[in-house]
Amino acid sequence: MTERTTPDDITAAVLASFARCPDERLGTVMRSLTTHLHAFVKEVGLTEEEWREAIGVLTDTGHITTGRCRTRRLAER
């Protein structure tokens, strides 16, 4: 019988990958982001479709955000 990869296995692998980050601060930020994001996904039972939609919203935010915050336009989406 083969073992299945669990969400916790994936989280651990992602966290371990940041151990090689040459920028210590970036490694710290990415480990924290990963921990919180993975906990959020588990907490709300996020589906792949919801994940894609959320990433789309974040991408759109990045495209319309300049030195001045314009995220209100995103809410009209």
MDTraj code that builds the backbone (N, CA, C; nanometers):
import mdtraj as md
import numpy as np

residues = "MET THR GLU ARG THR THR PRO ASP ASP ILE THR ALA ALA VAL LEU ALA SER PHE ALA ARG CYS PRO ASP GLU ARG LEU GLY THR VAL MET ARG SER LEU THR THR HIS LEU HIS ALA PHE VAL LYS GLU VAL GLY LEU THR GLU GLU GLU TRP ARG GLU ALA ILE GLY VAL LEU THR ASP THR GLY HIS ILE THR THR GLY ARG CYS ARG THR ARG ARG LEU ALA GLU ARG".split()
xyz = np.array([
    [0.0847, -0.1176, 0.0000],
    [0.0000, 0.0000, 0.0000],
    [0.0895, 0.1243, 0.0000],
    [0.0545, 0.2227, -0.0827],
    [0.1326, 0.3464, -0.0873],
    [0.0680, 0.4509, 0.0028],
    [0.1536, 0.5340, 0.0567],
    [0.1041, 0.6401, 0.1444],
    [0.0597, 0.7593, 0.0604],
    [-0.0452, 0.8231, 0.1049],
    [-0.0936, 0.9440, 0.0380],
    [-0.0240, 1.0658, 0.0952],
    [-0.0029, 1.1630, 0.0108],
    [0.0510, 1.2904, 0.0559],
    [-0.0627, 1.3684, 0.1198],
    [-0.0404, 1.4171, 0.2400],
    [-0.1429, 1.4916, 0.3123],
    [-0.1180, 1.6417, 0.2982],
    [-0.2191, 1.7220, 0.3276],
    [-0.1964, 1.8670, 0.3272],
    [-0.0827, 1.9077, 0.4210],
    [-0.0708, 1.8406, 0.5340],
    [0.0384, 1.8736, 0.6267],
    [0.1750, 1.8394, 0.5669],
    [0.1810, 1.7310, 0.4866],
    [0.3055, 1.6967, 0.4173],
    [0.3445, 1.8072, 0.3193],
    [0.2452, 1.8575, 0.2486],
    [0.2707, 1.9642, 0.1512],
    [0.3190, 2.0902, 0.2221],
    [0.2527, 2.1254, 0.3312],
    [0.2949, 2.2435, 0.4084],
    [0.4389, 2.2278, 0.4551],
    [0.4718, 2.1114, 0.5096],
    [0.6079, 2.0868, 0.5590],
    [0.7107, 2.0980, 0.4462],
    [0.6781, 2.0451, 0.3284],
    [0.7714, 2.0519, 0.2156],
    [0.7915, 2.1959, 0.1700],
    [0.6838, 2.2726, 0.1652],
    [0.6948, 2.4129, 0.1238],
    [0.7777, 2.4904, 0.2260],
    [0.7495, 2.4696, 0.3541],
    [0.8264, 2.5390, 0.4580],
    [0.9741, 2.5024, 0.4497],
    [1.0041, 2.3760, 0.4272],
    [1.1436, 2.3316, 0.4175],
    [1.2132, 2.3959, 0.2979],
    [1.1388, 2.4197, 0.1899],
    [1.2000, 2.4793, 0.0708],
    [1.2527, 2.6196, 0.0981],
    [1.1941, 2.6891, 0.1924],
    [1.2385, 2.8248, 0.2231],
    [1.3640, 2.8272, 0.3107],
    [1.4071, 2.7126, 0.3586],
    [1.5306, 2.7065, 0.4368],
    [1.6506, 2.7445, 0.3498],
    [1.6379, 2.7258, 0.2196],
    [1.7469, 2.7573, 0.1260],
    [1.7411, 2.9007, 0.0742],
    [1.6457, 2.9788, 0.1212],
    [1.6298, 3.1158, 0.0727],
    [1.7512, 3.1992, 0.1139],
    [1.8196, 3.2617, 0.0170],
    [1.9392, 3.3398, 0.0512],
    [1.9077, 3.4681, 0.1286],
    [1.7847, 3.5157, 0.1202],
    [1.7440, 3.6365, 0.1920],
    [1.6694, 3.5921, 0.3186],
    [1.7323, 3.6094, 0.4332],
    [1.6746, 3.5612, 0.5593],
    [1.5367, 3.6205, 0.5867],
    [1.5213, 3.7487, 0.5639],
    [1.3918, 3.8141, 0.5891],
    [1.2839, 3.7584, 0.4960],
    [1.3167, 3.7424, 0.3688],
    [1.2203, 3.6864, 0.2745],
    [1.1816, 3.5450, 0.3165],
    [1.2781, 3.4661, 0.3616],
    [1.2484, 3.3313, 0.4092],
    [1.1521, 3.3335, 0.5272],
    [1.1739, 3.4256, 0.6190],
    [1.0854, 3.4402, 0.7351],
    [0.9445, 3.4784, 0.6919],
    [0.9352, 3.5759, 0.6019],
    [0.8040, 3.6211, 0.5535],
    [0.7317, 3.5075, 0.4811],
    [0.8019, 3.4362, 0.3947],
    [0.7385, 3.3300, 0.3169],
    [0.6964, 3.2121, 0.4044],
    [0.7751, 3.1792, 0.5059],
    [0.7344, 3.0714, 0.5982],
    [0.6080, 3.1107, 0.6743],
    [0.6022, 3.2350, 0.7197],
    [0.4830, 3.2811, 0.7912],
    [0.3618, 3.2839, 0.6988],
    [0.3804, 3.3381, 0.5785],
    [0.2707, 3.3420, 0.4811],
    [0.2200, 3.2012, 0.4516],
    [0.3106, 3.1093, 0.4297],
    [0.2731, 2.9703, 0.4004],
    [0.1953, 2.9084, 0.5159],
    [0.2433, 2.9264, 0.6370],
    [0.1767, 2.8707, 0.7541],
    [0.0350, 2.9246, 0.7673],
    [0.0203, 3.0552, 0.7558],
    [-0.1117, 3.1173, 0.7698],
    [-0.2044, 3.0817, 0.6536],
    [-0.1501, 3.0839, 0.5329],
    [-0.2325, 3.0541, 0.4158],
    [-0.2808, 2.9090, 0.4176],
    [-0.1928, 2.8167, 0.4493],
    [-0.2335, 2.6759, 0.4544],
    [-0.3358, 2.6520, 0.5658],
    [-0.3189, 2.7196, 0.6786],
    [-0.4177, 2.7071, 0.7871],
    [-0.5530, 2.7624, 0.7427],
    [-0.5517, 2.8739, 0.6713],
    [-0.6753, 2.9337, 0.6211],
    [-0.7458, 2.8386, 0.5244],
    [-0.6713, 2.7811, 0.4329],
    [-0.7287, 2.6885, 0.3345],
    [-0.7957, 2.5707, 0.4051],
    [-0.7293, 2.5176, 0.5055],
    [-0.7870, 2.4052, 0.5810],
    [-0.9093, 2.4501, 0.6609],
    [-0.9006, 2.5668, 0.7234],
    [-1.0096, 2.6171, 0.8086],
    [-1.1397, 2.6346, 0.7311],
    [-1.1299, 2.6937, 0.6123],
    [-1.2516, 2.7238, 0.5371],
    [-1.2881, 2.6157, 0.4362],
    [-1.2024, 2.5139, 0.4215],
    [-1.2304, 2.4084, 0.3250],
    [-1.2315, 2.4604, 0.1820],
    [-1.1352, 2.5444, 0.1495],
    [-1.1280, 2.6101, 0.0201],
    [-1.1211, 2.5083, -0.0935],
    [-1.2022, 2.5292, -0.1976],
    [-1.1994, 2.4418, -0.3146],
    [-1.0983, 2.4957, -0.4154],
    [-1.0638, 2.4131, -0.5140],
    [-0.9710, 2.4596, -0.6177],
    [-1.0303, 2.5763, -0.6957],
    [-1.1601, 2.5708, -0.7217],
    [-1.2259, 2.6806, -0.7936],
    [-1.2182, 2.8103, -0.7121],
    [-1.2442, 2.8011, -0.5812],
    [-1.2354, 2.9197, -0.4949],
    [-1.0918, 2.9712, -0.4893],
    [-0.9949, 2.8797, -0.4876],
    [-0.8540, 2.9184, -0.4862],
    [-0.8203, 2.9973, -0.6128],
    [-0.8630, 2.9471, -0.7289],
    [-0.8356, 3.0166, -0.8549],
    [-0.8998, 3.1556, -0.8559],
    [-1.0211, 3.1649, -0.8054],
    [-1.0894, 3.2949, -0.8003],
    [-1.0136, 3.3913, -0.7086],
    [-0.9707, 3.3426, -0.5934],
    [-0.8964, 3.4269, -0.4993],
    [-0.7650, 3.4747, -0.5597],
    [-0.6941, 3.3856, -0.6280],
    [-0.5685, 3.4241, -0.6927],
    [-0.5961, 3.5281, -0.8014],
    [-0.7074, 3.5114, -0.8732],
    [-0.7455, 3.6102, -0.9745],
    [-0.7675, 3.7471, -0.9143],
    [-0.8347, 3.7519, -0.8005],
    [-0.8588, 3.8797, -0.7322],
    [-0.7254, 3.9425, -0.6902],
    [-0.6362, 3.8620, -0.6340],
    [-0.5060, 3.9153, -0.5921],
    [-0.4248, 3.9636, -0.7115],
    [-0.4303, 3.8898, -0.8216],
    [-0.3595, 3.9306, -0.9425],
    [-0.4157, 4.0614, -0.9956],
    [-0.5479, 4.0702, -1.0004],
    [-0.6114, 4.1945, -1.0452],
    [-0.5718, 4.3111, -0.9563],
    [-0.5643, 4.2867, -0.8274],
    [-0.5230, 4.3913, -0.7331],
    [-0.3830, 4.4406, -0.7677],
    [-0.2944, 4.3477, -0.7955],
    [-0.1580, 4.3847, -0.8317],
    [-0.1514, 4.4673, -0.9593],
    [-0.2394, 4.4373, -1.0531],
    [-0.2389, 4.5093, -1.1803],
    [-0.2947, 4.6507, -1.1701],
    [-0.3852, 4.6745, -1.0773],
    [-0.4458, 4.8082, -1.0692],
    [-0.3880, 4.8937, -0.9585],
    [-0.3051, 4.8366, -0.8747],
    [-0.2509, 4.9106, -0.7621],
    [-0.1251, 4.9841, -0.8054],
    [-0.1221, 5.1120, -0.7750],
    [-0.0036, 5.1928, -0.8018],
    [0.0382, 5.2548, -0.6692],
    [0.1095, 5.3655, -0.6751],
    [0.1486, 5.4345, -0.5530],
    [0.0286, 5.4782, -0.4712],
    [-0.0827, 5.4948, -0.5366],
    [-0.2066, 5.5325, -0.4693],
    [-0.3007, 5.4136, -0.4706],
    [-0.3588, 5.3815, -0.3597],
    [-0.4445, 5.2633, -0.3490],
    [-0.5710, 5.2814, -0.4329],
    [-0.5977, 5.1828, -0.5190],
    [-0.7172, 5.1875, -0.6026],
    [-0.7955, 5.0570, -0.5932],
    [-0.7923, 4.9947, -0.4781],
    [-0.8564, 4.8646, -0.4644],
    [-1.0087, 4.8729, -0.4634],
    [-1.0654, 4.9923, -0.4505],
    [-1.2114, 5.0050, -0.4536],
    [-1.2656, 4.9557, -0.5872],
    [-1.1944, 4.9827, -0.6957],
    [-1.2376, 4.9362, -0.8270],
    [-1.2495, 4.7858, -0.8303],
    [-1.1644, 4.7191, -0.7583],
    [-1.1666, 4.5734, -0.7553],
    [-1.2952, 4.5212, -0.6930],
    [-1.3460, 4.5901, -0.5946],
    [-1.4696, 4.5471, -0.5285],
    [-1.5885, 4.5511, -0.6241],
    [-1.5779, 4.6300, -0.7305],
    [-1.6859, 4.6400, -0.8286],
    [-1.6831, 4.5240, -0.9267],
    [-1.5821, 4.4430, -0.9195],
    [-1.5625, 4.3292, -1.0090],
    [-1.6743, 4.2304, -1.0045],
])
top = md.Topology()
chain = top.add_chain()
for i, resn in enumerate(residues, 1):
    res = top.add_residue(resn, chain, resSeq=i)
    for name in ("N", "CA", "C"):
        top.add_atom(name, md.element.get_by_symbol(name[0]), res)
traj = md.Trajectory(xyz[None], top)
